[in-house]
Amino acid sequence: MITFNSLMIGKASRKRLEPVPDTVRRLVAASENTEASIALTGDKSFLVADDQSAFIAYADTGRSLIAKGDPIGDAIVAKKLIWQFREMGDRQGKRCAFYAVSLTYMAVFLDLGLSILKIGEVARVDLRSFTLDGSNRKALRQARNRSERDGYVFEVVPAARLASSMAELRSISNAWLKSKQGEEKGFSLGAFEEGYIANFDVAVLRSNTGQIAAFANLFKGANVHELSFDLMRHRPGGPGFAMDALLAELMLWGAAQDYRWFSLGAAPFSGIENRQLAPIWNRIGGFVYEHGEHFYNFEGLRAFKEKFDPEWSPIYLATPGGLAAPKILNEVNVLISGGFRRLMK
């Protein structure tokens, strides 16, 4: 068992862009799951299997060890790694939880005695049949048509050629954040840090003068299995169709590249069953920002994704029972927001 510790969370500000181990980068590149790429944010620690065939990305809040998503890598080794993660928490006297996990390792989480809470669903679009036809796609279709009429061009800039555009992307991102009166997020979301963005190809929408109107950094699963994005931001004061046009072009591009799925990311599910947790969960704004930064409520985010007729897959929080679950959710908010905000009053 190998641990790489890169996160200190004793202050409101975070250290960012700590070195990501080469083993983690290799396993991310080999994963068909686009969510594996969130391991590259530079704000996580890693538990790596001795044979380096799997890893768990996690954060240490001081009281808890919280893993982000399923283990990445060999499935058999991953099951053992989940137990090792729990044992590491026990040795340190800390709670152990797994945030935003799928059904893949649910039996292991139950064997650990963890409680399972459904926290949302991931929307994935089948690109084999994707088109812009139909009433649900009208806004995307119109945005793309307007973009073409006005001379805008879609382009995917390879990571190797990104340096010349980085300053412009930074300027757009800063202006976008200022217009939203927001701050960068973390843990389950990337932030505009040049060392992080440089890991990825970036989709851009350019005007006929070459100016970038909107961009998104791309998460590309191995074997053209899945395509997704992390940040999607636009130039304030730019054309109102920019974001929709960029998304439409990106999905059509993914289909042309023979990607099987396009992940629109997670949305909270309607009707949280555990009413004790609902007030806390509904105040964790960082969750809303996952692939939907321009939405301010759960209903708007989910309604937008519904227009793509996606397949929805549940995601869960595996946590110690009792009063630990609200505390874990509170700490997840701290990790995503980057500050110690007291949610439970």
C-alpha positions, 0 to 999 in steps of 0.5 A: 500500500502506497500513499501520496499525501498532497492535501492540507485542509487546516485553512480556508485556502488550499494548496493546489497542483501538488505533483500527481504520481506517474502511476495515477496519470497512467491509470487515468489515461487507461480508464474508460471512465471520464470521471477518473480525470478529476484525480488530476486536480492537484488537491487530492491524496492517493492510496495506490496499490502495491502492484500499482494497478489501482488507486483511490483518490481522496481528501483528508479533512482532519477528521475524515478520509473521503474518497472521490468516486470509485477506485480507478484501475484493476477491479479485483485489486480495487476491492482490496484497496477499499478495505485498505483505505478503511484500515488506514482510516481506522489506524488514524482514528478518522471516519472513512467515506466514499463520495459519488460512487457507482454500484460497481463496488456496492457489495464491498461498501456494505461489507464494510458496514457503511450506510448507502445514501443516494445523492444524485444521478449521472446523465449520459447521452448515447452518441451513436444516435445523437442528433440536434433534431426534435423539439428538445434540441431546438435551443441547441440547434438554433444556437449552432445555426446562429453561430455558423451564420455569424462566422464562429468556428468550433475547434479542439485544441490539443493539449500540446498546442494549448500554451499559446491560448492559455492567457486568453483562456485565463482572461475569459475564466477570470471574467466569467468568475467575476460575473458570477461573483463566484470562486473556484471549486475543488475536489469533485470539480476542477479549477482554472489552474494552468498546470491543471488545464494543460493536461487536457485538450480544450474545445473552443468556439472562435469568432471570425476574428479568432477571439475565443468566445467560450471553452471547455476542457475535455475529459476523454475516456480510453478506447473512445468509450466516453467523452465529457468536460469539466469547466465550460466557461464563456466570455461575459458580454459575448454572444448569448448562444456561445455556450449552447453552440459550444456544447452542440458542436462538442457532442457532434464532434464526439459522435464523429470521433466514434465516442460511445457516450457523452457524460453530462455529469451529475445532477441531484435526484428529486425527492431526497428521501432522508429529510434530515439530510435534505437541508444540508444537501440542498445547501451544498452549492458545489454539487450544482456546479458539476457540468452546469456552472451557469445554473443556480438550482437543482431543478434547472440543472436537471431540467437542462440535462433531461432535454438530451434524453440521457440514461441516468445512473445513480451515484451514492455516498457510502458513509458511517451511519448515524450522525456521521452522514451529515458531518461527512456531507458538511465536510464534502461541502468544505472540500468542494467550496474550498472554505470552512463554511458552517452549514449546520447551525 
